[in-house]
């Protein structure tokens, strides 16, 4: 998707995690931390820009994880220059 990434998938220390943009700012992304304190945390290095790391095997419902990926994609695509945006 252009020159940007909208999600990170990994399993540090054997625990599946997803990194996504959860809001335009840290304050908006913090809603995830309040709703899922055991399963969400700011992403290292890029957390100040609204990125969170979400545990895939924790208490976050699957539909919310899917919504987080979709929202991250939409947020990143919206910031791309028009020439790099995917055509539908």
C-alpha positions as CSV (number, residue, x, y, z in Angstrom):
1,X,0.0,0.0,0.0
2,X,2.0,2.9,-1.2
3,X,5.0,3.6,0.9
4,X,3.3,3.1,4.3
5,X,2.6,0.3,6.7
6,X,-0.8,0.0,8.3
7,X,-0.3,-3.0,10.6
8,X,2.5,-5.0,12.2
9,X,2.1,-8.7,13.1
10,X,4.5,-10.5,15.4
11,X,5.0,-12.8,18.3
12,X,7.7,-11.5,20.6
13,X,8.3,-13.9,23.4
14,X,5.8,-16.4,21.9
15,X,2.8,-14.1,22.3
16,X,0.9,-13.1,19.1
17,X,0.5,-9.3,18.8
18,X,-0.8,-6.8,16.3
19,X,0.4,-3.3,15.9
20,X,-2.1,-0.8,14.5
21,X,-2.9,2.9,14.3
22,X,-5.7,3.3,16.9
23,X,-6.2,7.0,16.5
24,X,-4.8,10.2,15.1
25,X,-3.1,11.0,18.5
26,X,-2.0,9.3,21.6
27,X,-5.0,10.7,23.5
28,X,-7.4,9.0,21.1
29,X,-5.4,5.8,21.0
30,X,-5.4,5.6,24.8
31,X,-9.1,4.6,24.7
32,X,-7.9,1.1,23.9
33,X,-5.6,1.1,26.9
34,X,-8.5,2.0,29.2
35,X,-10.9,-0.6,27.7
36,X,-8.3,-3.4,27.5
37,X,-5.6,-2.7,30.1
38,X,-4.2,-6.2,30.1
39,X,-4.1,-6.5,26.3
40,X,-3.3,-3.1,24.8
41,X,-0.2,-0.9,25.2
42,X,1.4,1.9,23.2
43,X,3.7,0.6,20.5
44,X,7.4,1.2,21.1
45,X,8.8,4.2,19.2
46,X,5.6,5.1,17.3
47,X,3.1,5.0,20.2
48,X,3.1,8.8,20.5
49,X,1.6,8.9,17.0
50,X,-1.5,6.8,18.0
51,X,-0.1,3.3,17.4
52,X,-0.9,0.5,19.9
53,X,0.2,-3.1,20.2
54,X,-2.8,-5.4,20.8
55,X,-2.6,-9.0,22.2
56,X,-4.3,-11.4,19.8
57,X,-4.9,-14.1,22.4
58,X,-6.2,-11.8,25.1
59,X,-9.6,-10.4,26.0
60,X,-10.1,-8.2,22.9
61,X,-12.9,-9.7,20.9
62,X,-12.1,-10.8,17.4
63,X,-14.5,-8.3,15.8
64,X,-12.8,-5.4,17.6
65,X,-9.4,-6.6,16.3
66,X,-10.8,-6.7,12.8
67,X,-12.2,-3.2,13.2
68,X,-8.8,-2.0,14.5
69,X,-7.1,-3.3,11.4
70,X,-9.7,-1.8,9.1
71,X,-9.5,1.5,11.0
72,X,-5.7,1.5,10.8
73,X,-5.8,0.9,7.1
74,X,-8.3,3.7,6.5
75,X,-6.3,6.1,8.6
76,X,-3.0,5.4,6.8
77,X,-4.6,5.5,3.3
78,X,-6.2,8.8,4.1
79,X,-2.7,10.3,4.7
80,X,-1.2,9.0,1.5
81,X,-0.6,11.3,-1.4
82,X,-3.4,10.9,-4.0
83,X,-1.1,9.2,-6.5
84,X,-0.2,6.4,-3.9
85,X,-3.8,5.7,-2.8
86,X,-5.2,2.4,-4.0
87,X,-8.0,2.6,-6.6
88,X,-11.2,0.7,-5.9
